[in-house]
Amino acid sequence: MKVATKKRKSGFYIEITCPGCGGGLELDDDFFVLECNHCGSVHRVVRPETPAAYLTPARVDRRQARFKIDRYLKKRSLPLTGSGMHLKCLYYPYWKIDAILFRVRNKVIEQVLVEGDQYQSEVKVSKNRTEISLSPYTTTTAAGNCLDGVPVSLGMRTEYVKLLPYSTENIDDDFDSLPVVTTWDDVRKDLLLNVSRIAEIDAGSSGPNQTKLFHPKAALVYFPFLIFESYHGGDFNRYVVDGVSGRMLGHVTEMSDESRGQKGDAALLELGALTVEHHRCSNCGLDLPPEQSFIYICRNCHWLTVLGDTGNAVSEIFLAGEIARPGDRMCPFWSFQLPEDTAPRIKRMFKGIYDSDRLAIPAFKMANFEAMSNLSRRVSAAMPQMALSELESLDNRFAAVSVSLDEALTLAEVIIYRQNFSGPTGIDSADRPLQVKDIQMVYVPFRRENYFMVDSNLNAITFAKTLAP
């Protein structure tokens, strides 16, 4: 797949350099394996453990920015900018946070019932209802000192801007980058606290509400602003222009006390950097397929490569069943074996036919969390009845693994956490990482039947065909 020609679903993408020929590559936020359009080599982008820093290139020059300011002043019948205008070109830092938002809302629904004929009095009936939802959460917040006129958040602009890795050579000569004064640890603590307080604003009338963030990830984004200032006639004027769109953002005539004071010195940050390496088998050196997947089996030596598994927890992958039948779609699942002290609690939580010490998480993207959660429980319950055979090769019947091991562990925690609110289970809901004994990658064969996918082993597990990988 050639990422540069792919139709983007979102605009957050990063420009990097091919290590083979030096040509330009564009990396979508969801992609980590790409093929160079210039030399044809396949590369893998390795994301750092610590937050990475990016920079948004400026597209507006001094002349264009000043034209926007003059048009703004003309519309308001104000004097145009004079010769004493001083220009500051700044890259202002923002923290960009992506997470999973979990919400529980308890409501009382009132219904009006009328029994008998229409002349009888109305009867009001109240019913308690709990709504549980899970959705992506993205936000940005200022990482630098307060600067009047500069927005405290980038809003949705991070969803469509092009970014470069932050480095001195990528900073325009006329621009200075402001120091970061707020660490990611501080931002994370404030964010988790503020999100948890959202539920207090809309207190539940039939039970406690809750809002919780799972797996927040951060990146540092430097955004360009052109700031014009003048002190003509003793009057202070500051005009702030967006360095990408050229839009006039603010007109400041008096600095606030917060802007005069500083939050503090520059924070000591350890920022990560994207690295690009050849996408090759570590055993024989042959190029791995350019498809986006977290698991590969080398076509030459059958060596297993699991991206993101730094602890080498997965040493083999399995097929649920003896053989892969023609026409079946092999859907991947992360299978986590639960410790002896955890498995009984999970069994009581899921109730019903669940008699398994494993929790299976779909390893392919599913937009519908409810469908993903239901499929996870069904496959988990069926795991003891599935005979596993080791796989030595993969073909086009096997769907790509688009959910990383780290993300699957997070989803497992979310499913368990959510189940605590489905009924009085008596399960301890204290925040703690999920502990697992063993990790497997299992491909379960499914076949298409009308509008559904049906598993080919037990003929009992189904999910919507539109959600199939």
ChimeraX attribute file (.defattr): number of C-alpha atoms within 10 A of each C-alpha:
attribute: neighborCount
match mode: 1-to-1
recipient: residues
	/A:1	15
	/A:2	16
	/A:3	18
	/A:4	16
	/A:5	9
	/A:6	10
	/A:7	9
	/A:8	13
	/A:9	9
	/A:10	13
	/A:11	16
	/A:12	17
	/A:13	20
	/A:14	19
	/A:15	14
	/A:16	19
	/A:17	14
	/A:18	22
	/A:19	15
	/A:20	16
	/A:21	12
	/A:22	12
	/A:23	13
	/A:24	15
	/A:25	19
	/A:26	22
	/A:27	20
	/A:28	22
	/A:29	14
	/A:30	13
	/A:31	16
	/A:32	19
	/A:33	26
	/A:34	27
	/A:35	21
	/A:36	23
	/A:37	17
	/A:38	13
	/A:39	12
	/A:40	12
	/A:41	17
	/A:42	23
	/A:43	22
	/A:44	20
	/A:45	17
	/A:46	15
	/A:47	15
	/A:48	12
	/A:49	10
	/A:50	15
	/A:51	20
	/A:52	18
	/A:53	23
	/A:54	24
	/A:55	24
	/A:56	22
	/A:57	19
	/A:58	21
	/A:59	12
	/A:60	19
	/A:61	14
	/A:62	15
	/A:63	8
	/A:64	13
	/A:65	23
	/A:66	23
	/A:67	14
	/A:68	16
	/A:69	22
	/A:70	16
	/A:71	14
	/A:72	17
	/A:73	15
	/A:74	12
	/A:75	8
	/A:76	9
	/A:77	9
	/A:78	11
	/A:79	9
	/A:80	13
	/A:81	16
	/A:82	10
	/A:83	7
	/A:84	11
	/A:85	15
	/A:86	12
	/A:87	16
	/A:88	15
	/A:89	22
	/A:90	21
	/A:91	24
	/A:92	23
	/A:93	26
	/A:94	24
	/A:95	27
	/A:96	24
	/A:97	20
	/A:98	18
	/A:99	17
	/A:100	19
	/A:101	19
	/A:102	19
	/A:103	19
	/A:104	20
	/A:105	20
	/A:106	19
	/A:107	20
	/A:108	15
	/A:109	12
	/A:110	11
	/A:111	11
	/A:112	9
	/A:113	10
	/A:114	12
	/A:115	10
	/A:116	7
	/A:117	7
	/A:118	8
	/A:119	8
	/A:120	9
	/A:121	11
	/A:122	12
	/A:123	10
	/A:124	10
	/A:125	11
	/A:126	11
	/A:127	10
	/A:128	12
	/A:129	14
	/A:130	17
	/A:131	12
	/A:132	18
	/A:133	13
	/A:134	18
	/A:135	14
	/A:136	11
	/A:137	14
	/A:138	18
	/A:139	17
	/A:140	21
	/A:141	19
	/A:142	23
	/A:143	25
	/A:144	25
	/A:145	23
	/A:146	19
	/A:147	17
	/A:148	21
	/A:149	19
	/A:150	21
	/A:151	16
	/A:152	16
	/A:153	16
	/A:154	18
	/A:155	13
	/A:156	11
	/A:157	13
	/A:158	20
	/A:159	14
	/A:160	11
	/A:161	17
	/A:162	20
	/A:163	23
	/A:164	19
	/A:165	19
	/A:166	20
	/A:167	11
	/A:168	9
	/A:169	8
	/A:170	13
	/A:171	20
	/A:172	15
	/A:173	9
	/A:174	10
	/A:175	15
	/A:176	14
	/A:177	18
	/A:178	15
	/A:179	16
	/A:180	22
	/A:181	20
	/A:182	23
	/A:183	16
	/A:184	21
	/A:185	9
	/A:186	9
	/A:187	17
	/A:188	16
	/A:189	10
	/A:190	12
	/A:191	17
	/A:192	15
	/A:193	14
	/A:194	13
	/A:195	15
	/A:196	16
	/A:197	15
	/A:198	15
	/A:199	18
	/A:200	13
	/A:201	8
	/A:202	14
	/A:203	15
	/A:204	17
	/A:205	14
	/A:206	15
	/A:207	15
	/A:208	15
	/A:209	23
	/A:210	21
	/A:211	21
	/A:212	19
	/A:213	21
	/A:214	17
	/A:215	16
	/A:216	16
	/A:217	17
	/A:218	21
	/A:219	19
	/A:220	24
	/A:221	26
	/A:222	26
	/A:223	23
	/A:224	26
	/A:225	23
	/A:226	25
	/A:227	24
	/A:228	22
	/A:229	19
	/A:230	19
	/A:231	13
	/A:232	12
	/A:233	6
	/A:234	7
	/A:235	9
	/A:236	13
	/A:237	17
	/A:238	20
	/A:239	24
	/A:240	25
	/A:241	27
	/A:242	21
	/A:243	25
	/A:244	19
	/A:245	11
	/A:246	21
	/A:247	15
	/A:248	19
	/A:249	14
	/A:250	17
	/A:251	20
	/A:252	15
	/A:253	16
	/A:254	12
	/A:255	14
	/A:256	12
	/A:257	10
	/A:258	12
	/A:259	14
	/A:260	12
	/A:261	11
	/A:262	13
	/A:263	13
	/A:264	11
	/A:265	12
	/A:266	14
	/A:267	14
	/A:268	11
	/A:269	13
	/A:270	10
	/A:271	14
	/A:272	16
	/A:273	18
	/A:274	17
	/A:275	14
	/A:276	18
	/A:277	15
	/A:278	19
	/A:279	20
	/A:280	18
	/A:281	21
	/A:282	13
	/A:283	13
	/A:284	12
	/A:285	13
	/A:286	15
	/A:287	17
	/A:288	21
	/A:289	19
	/A:290	18
	/A:291	17
	/A:292	17
	/A:293	20
	/A:294	19
	/A:295	20
	/A:296	21
	/A:297	21
	/A:298	22
	/A:299	17
	/A:300	14
	/A:301	14
	/A:302	16
	/A:303	17
	/A:304	21
	/A:305	21
	/A:306	20
	/A:307	15
	/A:308	14
	/A:309	15
	/A:310	8
	/A:311	6
	/A:312	11
	/A:313	13
	/A:314	18
	/A:315	13
	/A:316	17
	/A:317	21
	/A:318	19
	/A:319	21
	/A:320	22
	/A:321	18
	/A:322	13
	/A:323	11
	/A:324	18
	/A:325	14
	/A:326	8
	/A:327	11
	/A:328	18
	/A:329	24
	/A:330	27
	/A:331	22
	/A:332	26
	/A:333	24
	/A:334	27
	/A:335	25
	/A:336	23
	/A:337	19
	/A:338	20
	/A:339	15
	/A:340	11
	/A:341	8
	/A:342	14
	/A:343	18
	/A:344	14
	/A:345	15
	/A:346	21
	/A:347	17
	/A:348	14
	/A:349	19
	/A:350	17
	/A:351	11
	/A:352	9
	/A:353	10
	/A:354	20
	/A:355	18
	/A:356	19
	/A:357	19
	/A:358	28
	/A:359	26
	/A:360	27
	/A:361	28
	/A:362	25
	/A:363	26
	/A:364	22
	/A:365	15
	/A:366	17
	/A:367	10
	/A:368	11
	/A:369	15
	/A:370	14
	/A:371	13
	/A:372	19
	/A:373	21
	/A:374	14
	/A:375	19
	/A:376	20
	/A:377	17
	/A:378	18
	/A:379	25
	/A:380	21
	/A:381	22
	/A:382	19
	/A:383	20
	/A:384	14
	/A:385	12
	/A:386	15
	/A:387	12
	/A:388	18
	/A:389	15
	/A:390	13
	/A:391	17
	/A:392	15
	/A:393	16
	/A:394	16
	/A:395	9
	/A:396	8
	/A:397	15
	/A:398	18
	/A:399	18
	/A:400	21
	/A:401	25
	/A:402	20
	/A:403	22
	/A:404	19
	/A:405	22
	/A:406	11
	/A:407	14
	/A:408	20
	/A:409	22
	/A:410	17
	/A:411	21
	/A:412	21
	/A:413	18
	/A:414	20
	/A:415	20
	/A:416	18
	/A:417	17
	/A:418	18
	/A:419	19
	/A:420	16
	/A:421	16
	/A:422	13
	/A:423	9
	/A:424	9
	/A:425	15
	/A:426	10
	/A:427	15
	/A:428	9
	/A:429	12
	/A:430	7
	/A:431	8
	/A:432	7
	/A:433	10
	/A:434	15
	/A:435	13
	/A:436	17
	/A:437	11
	/A:438	13
	/A:439	21
	/A:440	18
	/A:441	24
	/A:442	25
	/A:443	27
	/A:444	23
	/A:445	24
	/A:446	24
	/A:447	19
	/A:448	18
	/A:449	11
	/A:450	9
	/A:451	11
	/A:452	17
	/A:453	22
	/A:454	22
	/A:455	22
	/A:456	20
	/A:457	17
	/A:458	10
	/A:459	11
	/A:460	11
	/A:461	17
	/A:462	19
	/A:463	19
	/A:464	15
	/A:465	15
	/A:466	10
	/A:467	15
	/A:468	17
	/A:469	17
